[in-house]
Amino acid sequence: MPRAPWRRRRTTDSPRPAGRQWTRRLRRSGSLARDVLLVQVAKRRAGVAPVAGATTMVYPPGVGDAEAQPRRARLIGQRGYRSTDTAPVSPAVPLPPGGAPSGPITIPLLPGERTTARRVKFAVANACTLASLLLGVIAIFLCMRGEVRVGAACLVGCVTFDGLDGALARRFGVASPFGAQMDSLADMVAFGVAAPVVVYASLHASAPTAAVAAVCALVASCAAIRLARFNVSPKDGRFFTGVPTTMAAAVLSVATLIGLRLPGVVAVVAIGLLALAMVSSFPYAKLARIVKLPAWVWVLPAVGLLIDYRNTFAVLVGAYLVSGPLLWLRQRQSTGRLAA
């Protein structure tokens, strides 16, 4: 007597499954094909033109019930169905209660609860960012009129507002990706454009013009690279990777304000080294760690500032630039000892 066709095959001569498992797969494939046909028919009835390269799941009223539509979209998305143009089907996008949106979908600039108090705090933090940007533009205008020291003072204001906007955003709890991008753009204007303009206006008379222009272009390029790398790199709470653009602009603006007199060639070389330090991989300590140094460390710099503040400032900046390679060598030696 022949066995029933729905029983499981007990032989291994064929890899094809038999019995109820095989029929279950056929039923599942038929349901998938039926769902795809329903979607295509619904699109024709709704007058939706198919887009080459993609199939959008749109359910007009009257096609399918509320429970079947999400199930069909999930089923097609999981099975990886490909339409006639061999493009994968994207999962269904839930439509709002009133139908399809009339315009593009916007992402809120302030994440989280959007109360009036949080909006005011968000506006105050971003106003500091805009103030830094505007002061950088004003510094450029002042340098064009020959008021270089006033432009350098505006750069000091840029540095102040740049540190203030991040502190306020963290203090108020309104930090956002929008604020981070705004801060990066403002830093590029203030520290990547305005700072080289101030340097050029202060040095073009005491050094070869071509050399000054080249080193200013180097500062702008390194500032852009430094800001872009900072946006995509993991953050370290102890050290900077390279000299930050804010600190480089502070050094250049303060040197202009105090009238640091260096020979033209020496000044050009020093500015070039500062620009290259911005894009280097050397670790530089953050100001919070420097401030926590013992009090006796600051005795000698304080006395030097009282005697000759210009040369003392130059020595302090040089010591900070040299500290990066020294820390890097120390880390390499520690890593070698651990590996041994």
C-alpha positions as CSV (number, residue, x, y, z in Angstrom):
1,M,0.0,0.0,0.0
2,P,1.6,3.3,-1.0
3,R,2.2,5.7,1.8
4,A,0.4,9.0,2.2
5,P,1.9,11.9,0.1
6,W,2.0,14.2,3.1
7,R,4.3,12.0,5.2
8,R,7.9,13.0,5.7
9,R,10.4,11.4,3.3
10,R,12.7,9.1,5.1
11,T,15.2,8.6,2.3
12,T,18.2,10.8,1.6
13,D,18.5,10.3,-2.1
14,S,17.2,13.8,-2.9
15,P,17.9,17.1,-1.0
16,R,14.4,18.4,-1.7
17,P,12.2,18.3,1.3
18,A,8.9,16.5,1.0
19,G,5.6,16.2,2.8
20,R,4.1,19.0,4.8
21,Q,7.4,21.0,5.0
22,W,7.5,21.3,1.3
23,T,3.9,22.3,1.0
24,R,4.3,24.8,3.8
25,R,7.1,26.5,1.8
26,L,4.9,26.6,-1.3
27,R,2.1,28.2,0.7
28,R,4.5,30.7,2.1
29,S,5.8,31.6,-1.4
30,G,2.3,32.0,-2.7
31,S,1.4,34.4,0.1
32,L,4.5,36.5,-0.7
33,A,3.6,36.6,-4.4
34,R,0.0,37.5,-3.6
35,D,1.1,40.3,-1.3
36,V,3.5,41.7,-4.0
37,L,0.7,41.7,-6.5
38,L,-1.6,43.5,-4.1
39,V,1.0,46.2,-3.7
40,Q,1.5,46.6,-7.4
41,V,-2.3,46.9,-8.0
42,A,-2.7,49.3,-5.2
43,K,0.0,51.6,-6.7
44,R,-1.7,51.5,-10.1
45,R,-5.0,52.4,-8.5
46,A,-3.5,55.2,-6.5
47,G,-1.8,56.7,-9.5
48,V,1.7,56.4,-8.0
49,A,4.4,56.3,-10.6
50,P,7.0,53.7,-9.9
51,V,10.6,55.0,-9.3
52,A,13.4,53.3,-11.1
53,G,15.7,51.5,-8.6
54,A,13.3,51.3,-5.7
55,T,9.8,50.1,-4.8
56,T,7.9,52.1,-2.2
57,M,5.2,50.4,-0.1
58,V,2.2,52.8,-0.3
59,Y,-1.2,51.6,0.9
60,P,-4.1,53.7,-0.3
61,P,-7.5,53.4,1.6
62,G,-9.4,50.3,0.9
63,V,-6.5,48.0,0.1
64,G,-5.9,45.5,3.0
65,D,-6.8,45.9,6.6
66,A,-4.8,47.7,9.3
67,E,-3.2,44.5,10.6
68,A,-2.3,43.0,7.3
69,Q,-0.5,46.0,5.9
70,P,2.4,46.0,8.4
71,R,2.6,42.2,8.3
72,R,3.0,42.3,4.5
73,A,5.6,45.1,4.6
74,R,7.6,43.2,7.3
75,L,7.3,40.0,5.3
76,I,8.5,41.5,2.0
77,G,11.3,43.3,3.8
78,Q,12.6,40.2,5.5
79,R,12.3,37.9,2.4
80,G,14.4,40.4,0.3
81,Y,12.0,40.4,-2.7
82,R,13.3,41.9,-5.8
83,S,11.1,43.6,-8.4
84,T,11.5,43.5,-12.1
85,D,14.3,46.1,-12.1
86,T,16.3,43.9,-9.6
87,A,16.2,46.5,-6.9
88,P,15.5,45.6,-3.3
89,V,12.2,46.5,-1.8
90,S,12.4,49.1,1.0
91,P,10.3,48.5,4.1
92,A,7.0,50.3,4.4
93,V,7.2,53.9,5.8
94,P,4.2,54.6,8.1
95,L,2.2,57.6,6.8
96,P,0.8,60.2,9.2
97,P,-2.9,60.2,10.0
98,G,-3.7,62.9,7.5
99,G,-2.0,61.0,4.6
100,A,1.3,61.6,2.9
101,P,3.4,64.6,4.1
102,S,3.2,67.6,1.8
103,G,6.8,68.7,2.3
104,P,10.2,67.3,3.4
105,I,10.6,65.8,6.8
106,T,12.6,68.1,9.1
107,I,14.6,66.9,12.1
108,P,14.3,69.1,15.2
109,L,17.5,71.0,16.1
110,L,17.0,70.6,19.8
111,P,16.6,66.9,20.8
112,G,14.6,66.0,23.9
113,E,11.8,67.9,25.6
114,R,11.1,71.2,23.7
115,T,10.0,73.5,26.5
116,T,10.3,77.3,26.4
117,A,13.1,77.3,29.0
118,R,15.1,74.7,27.1
119,R,14.7,76.7,23.9
120,V,15.9,79.8,25.5
121,K,19.0,78.0,26.9
122,F,19.6,76.5,23.4
123,A,19.4,79.9,21.9
124,V,21.8,81.4,24.4
125,A,24.4,78.7,23.8
126,N,24.2,79.1,20.0
127,A,24.3,82.9,20.3
128,C,27.7,82.5,21.8
129,T,28.7,80.5,18.7
130,L,27.4,83.2,16.4
131,A,29.2,85.8,18.4
132,S,32.5,84.0,17.9
133,L,31.8,83.8,14.1
134,L,30.8,87.5,13.9
135,L,33.9,88.7,15.8
136,G,36.0,86.7,13.4
137,V,34.4,88.6,10.5
138,I,34.9,91.9,12.3
139,A,38.6,91.0,12.8
140,I,39.0,90.6,9.1
141,F,37.4,94.0,8.4
142,L,39.6,95.7,11.0
143,C,42.8,94.2,9.5
144,M,41.7,95.5,6.1
145,R,41.6,99.0,7.6
146,G,45.0,98.5,9.2
147,E,43.8,98.1,12.8
148,V,45.6,94.9,13.4
149,R,45.7,95.0,17.2
150,V,42.0,95.6,17.5
151,G,41.5,92.7,15.1
152,A,43.7,90.5,17.4
153,A,41.6,91.6,20.4
154,C,38.5,90.4,18.4
155,L,40.2,87.1,18.0
156,V,40.7,86.9,21.8
157,G,36.9,87.4,22.0
158,C,36.4,84.6,19.6
159,V,38.4,82.3,21.8
160,T,36.4,83.3,24.8
161,F,33.0,82.8,23.2
162,D,34.2,79.5,21.7
163,G,34.9,78.1,25.2
164,L,31.7,79.6,26.5
165,D,29.2,78.1,24.1
166,G,30.3,74.5,24.8
167,A,30.3,75.1,28.6
168,L,26.8,76.6,28.5
169,A,25.4,73.8,26.3
170,R,26.7,71.2,28.7
171,R,25.6,73.2,31.8
172,F,22.1,73.7,30.4
173,G,21.8,70.2,29.0
174,V,21.1,71.4,25.5
175,A,24.1,69.9,23.7
176,S,23.1,68.8,20.2
177,P,24.6,67.7,16.8
178,F,23.4,71.0,15.4
179,G,25.4,72.9,18.0
180,A,28.5,70.9,17.3
181,Q,28.3,71.5,13.6
182,M,27.7,75.2,14.2
183,D,30.7,75.4,16.5
184,S,32.9,73.7,13.9
185,L,31.8,76.2,11.2
186,A,32.3,79.2,13.4
187,D,35.8,77.9,14.4
188,M,36.7,77.6,10.8
189,V,35.7,81.2,10.1
190,A,37.3,82.7,13.3
191,F,40.4,80.5,13.6
192,G,40.9,79.2,10.1
193,V,40.3,82.4,8.2
194,A,40.4,85.4,10.5
195,A,43.5,84.3,12.4
196,P,45.7,83.9,9.2
197,V,44.4,87.3,8.0
198,V,45.6,88.9,11.3
199,V,48.9,87.2,11.0
200,Y,49.4,88.4,7.5
201,A,48.5,91.9,8.4
202,S,51.0,91.9,11.2
203,L,53.9,90.2,9.5
204,H,53.8,91.2,5.8
205,A,56.0,94.3,6.4
206,S,58.7,92.5,8.4
207,A,59.1,89.3,6.3
208,P,58.9,88.3,2.6
209,T,55.4,88.6,1.5
210,A,55.4,85.3,-0.4
211,A,56.6,83.4,2.7
212,V,54.0,85.1,4.9
213,A,51.2,84.3,2.5
214,A,52.4,80.7,2.3
215,V,52.5,80.2,6.0
216,C,49.1,81.8,6.4
217,A,47.7,79.4,3.8
218,L,49.3,76.6,5.8
219,V,47.5,77.8,9.0
220,A,44.1,77.8,7.2
221,S,44.6,74.4,5.7
222,C,45.8,72.8,8.9
223,A,42.9,74.4,10.8
224,A,40.4,72.9,8.4
225,I,42.0,69.4,8.6
226,R,42.2,69.7,12.4
227,L,38.5,70.6,12.7
228,A,37.4,67.9,10.3
229,R,39.5,65.2,12.1
230,F,38.2,66.4,15.5
231,N,34.6,65.9,14.4
232,V,35.1,62.2,13.4
233,S,37.7,61.1,16.0
234,P,36.9,59.7,19.4
235,K,37.4,62.1,22.3
236,D,40.0,61.8,25.0
237,G,39.3,63.4,28.3
238,R,43.0,64.0,29.1
239,F,44.8,64.9,26.0
240,F,44.3,66.6,22.6
241,T,45.5,64.9,19.5
242,G,47.5,67.8,18.0
243,V,47.2,71.5,19.1
244,P,43.6,72.6,19.0
245,T,42.7,75.4,16.7
246,T,41.4,77.5,19.6
247,M,44.7,77.4,21.3
248,A,46.7,78.1,18.1
249,A,44.5,81.2,17.4
250,A,44.9,82.3,21.0
251,V,48.7,82.1,20.7
252,L,48.7,84.1,17.4
253,S,46.3,86.8,18.7
254,V,48.1,87.3,22.0
255,A,51.5,87.4,20.3
256,T,50.1,90.2,18.1
257,L,48.5,92.0,21.0
258,I,51.6,92.1,23.2
259,G,53.8,93.0,20.2
260,L,56.1,90.0,20.3
261,R,59.1,91.1,18.2
262,L,60.7,88.1,16.4
263,P,62.9,88.3,13.3
264,G,60.7,87.9,10.2
265,V,62.1,84.5,9.2
266,V,62.0,83.2,12.7
267,A,58.4,84.3,13.1
268,V,57.4,82.6,9.8
269,V,59.1,79.3,10.9
270,A,57.5,79.4,14.3
271,I,54.0,79.9,12.8
272,G,54.6,77.1,10.4
273,L,55.6,74.8,13.2
274,L,52.4,75.8,15.1
275,A,50.3,75.0,12.1
276,L,51.9,71.6,11.6
277,A,51.4,70.9,15.3
278,M,47.7,71.2,14.8
279,V,47.6,68.3,12.4
280,S,50.2,66.2,14.2
281,S,49.4,63.0,16.2
282,F,51.3,64.2,19.3
283,P,49.3,64.2,22.5
284,Y,48.9,67.7,24.1
285,A,47.6,68.1,27.7
286,K,44.3,69.9,28.1
287,L,44.2,73.2,30.0
288,A,42.3,71.5,32.9
289,R,45.3,69.2,33.5
290,I,47.7,72.1,33.2
291,V,45.9,74.2,35.7
292,K,46.0,71.4,38.2
293,L,49.8,71.4,38.3
294,P,51.4,72.1,41.7
295,A,51.7,75.8,42.7
296,W,55.5,75.8,42.8
297,V,55.5,75.0,39.0
298,W,54.0,78.4,38.3
299,V,56.4,80.5,40.4
300,L,59.1,80.8,37.7
301,P,56.6,81.7,34.9
302,A,55.0,84.3,37.1
303,V,58.3,85.9,37.9
304,G,59.3,85.8,34.2
305,L,56.0,87.5,33.2
306,L,56.8,90.3,35.6
307,I,60.3,90.8,34.3
308,D,59.8,90.3,30.5
309,Y,56.3,89.1,29.6
310,R,57.1,88.9,25.8
311,N,60.0,86.5,26.0
312,T,58.3,84.6,28.8
313,F,55.2,84.1,26.7
314,A,57.4,82.8,23.8
315,V,59.2,80.3,26.1
316,L,55.9,79.0,27.5
317,V,54.5,78.5,24.0
318,G,57.6,76.7,23.0
319,A,57.6,74.5,26.0
320,Y,53.9,73.5,25.3
321,L,54.8,72.6,21.7
322,V,57.7,70.5,22.8
323,S,55.6,68.7,25.4
324,G,53.7,66.9,22.7
325,P,56.6,65.0,21.2
326,L,58.0,64.3,24.7
327,L,54.7,62.7,25.8
328,W,54.6,60.7,22.6
329,L,58.0,59.3,23.2
330,R,57.1,58.5,26.8
331,Q,54.0,56.6,25.6
332,R,56.0,54.7,23.1
333,Q,58.5,53.6,25.7
334,S,55.8,52.5,28.1
335,T,54.1,50.5,25.3
336,G,57.5,48.9,24.5
337,R,58.0,47.9,28.1
338,L,54.6,46.4,28.4
339,A,55.1,44.4,25.2
340,A,58.4,43.1,26.4
